[in-house]
Amino acid sequence: MFKLFFMKWEFILKGGVVSVTLKAEIIYTSYQIEEIKVTGDGISIVLQNNRPLLVAIERNLPITWKLLEGAVKDPAALNLITAELEQYLKTQKVPVHQIATNGFAPVKKTA
């Protein structure tokens, strides 16, 4: 089961002398993954992360990112983009769609 979940926002990527305004949009959410499309001047990429899974299993682990579509010339720029996305998702308290949290049954703790 999957759910399309659209949410849009903009952020500024500061790199040296030049700052670039990028647009981000959550384009897909499932029990385990979330896909975010990032577009801007000369860039169009789709990134996938495991945030819904981490929220569902209540683990405080770092989010894992994967580049699905597009290309980024500089790996440092990709790290800056993912850091900005994570910061936005945390500070704005972007909810993981309801489908992501309902996909897992609570685990009973035993002795």
C-alpha positions as CSV (number, residue, x, y, z in Angstrom):
1,M,0.0,0.0,0.0
2,F,1.3,3.5,-0.8
3,K,0.1,7.0,-0.4
4,L,0.8,10.0,-2.6
5,F,1.4,13.0,-0.3
6,F,2.2,16.4,-1.6
7,M,3.8,19.1,0.5
8,K,5.8,22.0,-1.0
9,W,8.3,24.4,0.5
10,E,11.3,26.5,-0.5
11,F,14.7,26.8,1.1
12,I,18.0,28.7,0.4
13,L,21.1,26.7,-0.2
14,K,24.1,28.8,0.8
15,G,27.4,27.8,-0.8
16,G,30.3,30.2,-0.7
17,V,29.5,33.4,-2.5
18,V,26.3,32.2,-4.3
19,S,23.0,31.3,-2.7
20,V,20.4,29.3,-4.6
21,T,16.7,29.1,-3.8
22,L,15.5,25.5,-4.2
23,K,11.9,24.2,-4.1
24,A,11.2,20.9,-2.3
25,E,8.1,18.7,-2.6
26,I,7.2,15.5,-0.8
27,I,5.9,13.4,-3.7
28,Y,5.5,9.9,-2.2
29,T,5.2,8.4,1.3
30,S,4.9,4.8,2.3
31,Y,5.4,2.8,5.5
32,Q,9.1,2.8,5.0
33,I,10.2,5.6,2.6
34,E,9.5,9.1,1.6
35,E,10.5,10.7,-1.7
36,I,11.3,14.4,-2.0
37,K,11.7,16.2,-5.3
38,V,14.1,19.1,-5.2
39,T,14.2,21.6,-8.1
40,G,15.9,24.9,-8.8
41,D,18.1,26.7,-11.2
42,G,19.9,24.0,-13.1
43,I,18.9,21.1,-10.7
44,S,16.1,18.6,-10.6
45,I,16.6,15.6,-8.4
46,V,14.5,13.1,-6.5
47,L,15.8,11.9,-3.1
48,Q,14.5,9.0,-1.0
49,N,14.8,8.7,2.7
50,N,13.8,6.2,5.5
51,R,12.2,8.8,7.9
52,P,8.7,7.1,8.0
53,L,10.3,3.8,9.0
54,L,12.4,5.4,11.7
55,V,9.3,7.2,13.1
56,A,7.2,4.1,13.0
57,I,9.7,1.9,14.8
58,E,10.5,4.8,17.2
59,R,14.2,4.8,16.6
60,N,16.4,7.8,16.9
61,L,18.8,6.9,14.1
62,P,20.1,9.2,11.4
63,I,18.0,9.5,8.2
64,T,19.5,7.6,5.3
65,W,19.3,9.4,1.9
66,K,19.5,7.9,-1.6
67,L,19.6,9.8,-4.9
68,L,16.9,8.2,-7.2
69,E,16.8,10.6,-10.2
70,G,19.0,13.4,-11.5
71,A,22.6,14.1,-10.8
72,V,24.6,16.4,-8.5
73,K,28.1,17.4,-9.7
74,D,29.4,18.0,-6.2
75,P,28.9,15.4,-3.4
76,A,29.2,18.3,-0.9
77,A,26.3,20.0,-2.5
78,L,24.2,16.9,-2.1
79,N,25.1,16.8,1.6
80,L,24.1,20.4,2.0
81,I,20.8,19.7,0.3
82,T,20.0,16.7,2.5
83,A,21.1,18.6,5.7
84,E,18.7,21.5,4.7
85,L,15.9,19.1,4.1
86,E,16.4,17.3,7.4
87,Q,16.5,20.7,9.2
88,Y,13.2,21.7,7.6
89,L,11.5,18.4,8.4
90,K,12.6,18.7,12.0
91,T,12.0,22.4,12.7
92,Q,8.7,22.5,10.9
93,K,7.6,19.2,12.5
94,V,6.5,17.8,9.2
95,P,4.3,14.9,10.1
96,V,4.9,11.5,8.6
97,H,1.7,10.7,6.8
98,Q,-0.7,8.7,8.8
99,I,-0.2,5.7,6.6
100,A,3.4,5.4,7.7
101,T,2.6,5.2,11.4
102,N,-0.4,2.8,10.9
103,G,1.6,0.2,9.0
104,F,3.2,-1.3,12.0
105,A,1.6,-2.9,15.0
106,P,3.0,-2.0,18.4
107,V,5.5,-4.5,19.8
108,K,4.7,-5.9,23.2
109,K,7.6,-5.7,25.5
110,T,8.3,-8.9,27.4
111,A,10.5,-9.7,30.3
